[in-house]
């Protein structure tokens, strides 16, 4: 199965609520449909070269035991964000891309994605020549005693308490954290690594 085929499957099965289908969330359903339409219309829609936009994969690194999340101060955007970025040819799945990005940017080995697939979808504009990032966002659980290590893509890397995130990050990160916390409270079990 190609990465594009995996993305289509993930998006077809995506449910925005912690208990399965949540059709009351019209915005997420609209994004899901737009992502699928994008992939249907753009054979290169997974890749940075697609000027109409492309899918990206990210993960919010969470330490639920201590009520903290790890954010990166993005070098180019100068914003506190979750770990993430472009899919690469070696990524077998969107989940693998998100986990790779989270591991590379956090320096933490042994991250585990929260089971059940993506937590939320977020589409945001970026400068030309490509106009949109169609981000598929996951949550990654940090193992006990994790020590983060800054990467070349970051100006800084820092753990924030849940209640500090709204003061440092934009609304998309806050929404990702809120959904992640709801899923953690709902008892979703960790997925297998990689």
N, C-alpha and C positions, 0 to 999 in steps of 0.2 A: 504494500500500500504506500502511495506517495504521501508526502507531507500535505499536499493540497487535498488529497482524498481524506486524510485524517482530519484536516480542518473542517471539511464539509460534514463529516460524520459527527465531530464534536459539536459543531454549531446546530446540526439537526437535532441532536440530543440535549442541547443546552436548556436548562431550566433555571430561572432566576430565583426561585424560592428555595428555602432550606428543606421543604417537604415535598419537593418535586415541582411539577408544573405550577407556575405562578403567572397566569395570564392576566392578572390584575396589574402587572407591571408592564404597561403598554410601551414605555420607552425602551425597556430591554428587549421586548418582542420586536419592536421596530428595528433596533440595531441588529438583532439576530437575522432578521429578514434582509436587511441591507448588506450585511456581511456575506450572506449566501448569494445574493444577487451580484455582488461585486466579484465573487469567485467565479460565478457562472459567466460573467461578461469579460473577465480578464484572466486569461490563462496564466499570466505572470503575477497575479494578484497577491501572491505570498511573498514577493521579493521587492526589495528596495528600488529596483529599476522600474517598477510600475508607477508611472507618473500620476495615475488616477488615485493612487493610494495603495497601501499594502497592509496585510495583517502583521501584527507584532505580538509578542508574547511576554508577559510580565508576571511577577509574583511578589506579593507582600510577605516579607519574612517576619514571622510572628513568634514570640515567646509567650505562650498563653499562661504558663506557670507564674510568670512575673508581670503579666499584663503590659507587655512592651512590643513595639514593632521597630524594625531596623529600616531606616530610610537613608537614601543616598542624596547628597547635594550634587545634582547633575552638573557636570563640567560645562556643557554648552548652554543648557537652559537656566542654570543657576536657580534651581528649584529643588525642594525636598520631594523626592518621588520614591515609589517602590522600585525594586530592581526589574530591569527588563530591556527589551530591544528587538532587533531584527532577527527573523528566522534565518538560519544558515542551511546550506545544502546537506550538511551532515545530520541535521535534526530529523529524527524519524517521526516525531509527533509534536503537536503544539505543546503538550505537557512537558516533553523533553526539552523543547526550546526554552520554556519558562524556567524550568529547573536549572538548565545550563546557565542562563542569564543570571539567575539568583545566586547560583554558586560562584560564578566568575566575579560578579560585582560585590558580593558580600565577603568572599573569602572563606565562607563556612562550608566545611565538608559535612556530608550526612544530612542535608536538608531533606525533608519529606513533604511532598505535596499533599494538601488536604484532599481526601477522596471525593469523588463525585464530579470531577471536572471543574470547569471554570467557575469562579465566584461571581464575576460580573464582566460585562463588556463596556468598553469606553472608546468612543471615537473622538479624536481631537485633531485640529488643524496643525500643520507644520509648514515651514517655508517651502516655496517652490525649489526644485522642479516637481517634487512630489507634494501632494496637497493634504493627504490625510493618513493618519495612523489609525488603523482599526485594531485596537488592542484587545486581546483576549487575556483576562486577568485571573490569576490563580492565587492561592495562599500557600506558603511554604512554612512548615513548622521547623523551628531551630532546635537541634538537640541540646540537652542540658549541658550547661557550661560552655556554650559556643563562644568563640572569640572571633569577632569580625576583623577583616583586613581590607583596607581601602584599595581600590583598583585605580587604574589610570583613567577610567571614565568618570571618576568622582573627585570632587573637591573635598568632600568630607563624608563620613559614614557615622551614623549615630543612632543609638537606641532611644526611643521616645516612649513614655507612658501613653496608654491609649488616650487619656484625656488631654495630652499635649499636642496631639496630631493636628487638630483643627487650627491651632495657633501657628503652625509652621508650614503646613502643606495646603494644597488647593482642594477644592470640593471633590474632585475625582478620587483623590487618595482617601479622603474622609469617607466617601461612599464605599470604597473598597474595604476599608477597615470595618465599617458598620456591618456590611454583608458578611465579612469574615467572622466577626464576633457572633453574629446571629447563627452562623453555621456551627461555630465552636460550641455555642450554648445549646444547639440542637443535637449535639452528639455525633456529628459526622466523624468517622474514624479516619486516621491517616492512611494515605495510599502507600503503595510500595515505592521504594526509591527507584529513581531513574527508570 
